[in-house]
């Protein structure tokens, strides 16, 4: 989910969560107990994105299906990764893409060795490594 959409969704969700707390209600209702207006408010950003990006619909659906299959722990790790990605500079993202594409086909021992090698590199060595091992062209995030 891109940052503006995530922020909009999280803001709406936070507002929905806080309103009952301010009214002294102990818990939030289940989805089916929400008013039609509240449900519409929560899904409006997704509806807008779905309608404005017809070429991205298949990917949106695949991501939603993968998300629904994740355990709470996996979702937490995914959120953490999205937050880390958001706070990276363009140079750090370039490095991350290069490392990810290189590590993808490696066995666990080779990945560990590359991570250790990476930690020992100077910034100049890392830059040279990224230039020698470019990631394939893709969108703004690793897939």
C-alpha positions as CSV (number, residue, x, y, z in Angstrom):
1,X,0.0,0.0,0.0
2,X,1.5,3.4,-0.9
3,X,2.2,5.9,1.8
4,X,-0.6,8.4,1.2
5,X,-3.2,5.6,1.0
6,X,-1.8,3.9,4.2
7,X,-1.8,7.2,6.0
8,X,-5.4,7.9,4.9
9,X,-6.5,4.5,5.9
10,X,-4.7,4.6,9.3
11,X,-6.1,8.1,10.0
12,X,-9.6,6.9,9.3
13,X,-9.1,3.8,11.3
14,X,-7.6,5.7,14.2
15,X,-10.5,8.1,14.2
16,X,-13.0,5.1,14.1
17,X,-11.1,3.5,17.0
18,X,-10.9,6.7,19.1
19,X,-14.5,7.8,18.7
20,X,-16.0,5.0,20.8
21,X,-13.2,5.3,23.3
22,X,-14.2,8.9,23.9
23,X,-17.8,7.8,24.3
24,X,-16.6,5.3,27.0
25,X,-17.4,2.2,25.0
26,X,-15.0,-0.5,26.0
27,X,-14.5,-2.3,22.6
28,X,-14.9,-1.6,18.9
29,X,-17.7,-3.5,17.2
30,X,-17.2,-6.2,14.6
31,X,-17.3,-5.2,10.9
32,X,-20.9,-6.4,10.5
33,X,-21.9,-4.2,13.4
34,X,-20.4,-1.0,11.9
35,X,-22.8,1.4,10.2
36,X,-22.9,1.5,6.4
37,X,-21.5,5.0,6.6
38,X,-18.5,3.9,8.7
39,X,-17.8,1.0,6.5
40,X,-17.9,3.2,3.4
41,X,-15.5,5.7,5.1
42,X,-13.1,2.9,5.8
43,X,-13.1,1.4,2.3
44,X,-13.3,4.7,0.3
45,X,-9.5,5.1,-0.1
46,X,-9.3,1.5,-1.5
47,X,-12.2,2.0,-3.8
48,X,-10.6,5.2,-5.1
49,X,-7.3,3.5,-5.7
50,X,-9.0,0.5,-7.4
51,X,-11.0,2.7,-9.7
52,X,-8.0,5.0,-10.6
53,X,-5.5,2.2,-11.2
54,X,-7.1,-0.4,-13.5
55,X,-3.7,-1.8,-14.5
56,X,-2.8,-2.4,-10.8
57,X,-6.0,-4.3,-9.8
58,X,-4.5,-7.7,-10.2
59,X,-1.5,-6.8,-8.0
60,X,-3.8,-5.2,-5.4
61,X,-5.9,-8.4,-5.2
62,X,-2.8,-10.6,-5.0
63,X,-1.4,-8.5,-2.1
64,X,-4.7,-8.6,-0.3
65,X,-4.9,-12.3,-0.6
66,X,-1.3,-12.7,0.6
67,X,-2.1,-10.4,3.5
68,X,-5.1,-12.4,4.5
69,X,-3.1,-15.6,4.6
70,X,-0.4,-14.1,6.9
71,X,-0.3,-14.8,10.6
72,X,-0.4,-11.8,13.0
73,X,3.4,-12.1,13.5
74,X,4.0,-12.1,9.7
75,X,1.8,-9.1,9.3
76,X,3.8,-7.3,12.0
77,X,7.1,-8.1,10.2
78,X,5.6,-6.9,6.9
79,X,4.5,-3.6,8.6
80,X,7.9,-3.2,10.0
81,X,9.5,-3.7,6.6
82,X,7.1,-1.2,5.0
83,X,8.0,1.4,7.6
84,X,11.7,0.8,7.2
85,X,11.3,1.1,3.4
86,X,9.4,4.4,3.8
87,X,12.2,5.9,5.9
88,X,15.0,4.9,3.5
89,X,16.7,7.4,1.3
90,X,16.7,6.8,-2.5
91,X,20.3,5.5,-2.2
92,X,19.4,3.1,0.6
93,X,16.5,1.8,-1.5
94,X,18.8,1.2,-4.4
95,X,21.1,-0.8,-2.2
96,X,18.2,-2.7,-0.7
97,X,16.9,-3.6,-4.2
98,X,20.3,-4.8,-5.3
99,X,20.8,-6.9,-2.2
100,X,17.3,-8.4,-2.3
101,X,17.6,-9.3,-6.0
102,X,21.0,-10.9,-5.4
103,X,20.0,-12.8,-2.2
104,X,16.8,-14.1,-3.7
105,X,18.3,-17.1,-5.3
106,X,20.9,-17.8,-2.6
107,X,20.9,-20.5,-0.1
108,X,20.7,-19.4,3.6
109,X,24.5,-19.8,4.2
110,X,25.3,-17.7,1.1
111,X,22.9,-15.0,2.3
112,X,24.5,-14.9,5.7
113,X,27.9,-14.6,4.2
114,X,26.8,-11.7,1.9
115,X,25.1,-9.9,4.9
116,X,28.4,-10.3,6.9
117,X,30.4,-9.0,3.9
118,X,28.0,-6.1,3.5
119,X,28.4,-5.1,7.1
120,X,32.2,-4.9,6.8
121,X,32.1,-2.8,3.6
122,X,32.7,1.0,3.6
123,X,30.1,3.2,2.0
124,X,32.3,3.5,-1.1
125,X,32.7,-0.3,-1.3
126,X,28.9,-0.7,-1.0
127,X,28.3,1.8,-3.8
128,X,30.8,-0.1,-6.0
129,X,29.0,-3.4,-5.2
130,X,25.6,-2.0,-6.1
131,X,27.0,-0.6,-9.4
132,X,28.5,-4.1,-10.1
133,X,25.3,-5.9,-9.0
134,X,22.4,-3.7,-10.1
135,X,18.8,-4.8,-9.3
136,X,16.5,-5.4,-12.2
137,X,14.3,-2.4,-13.1
138,X,11.1,-2.4,-11.1
139,X,8.6,-0.1,-9.3
140,X,9.2,1.9,-6.1
141,X,9.3,-1.1,-3.8
142,X,10.7,-4.6,-3.8
143,X,8.0,-7.2,-4.6
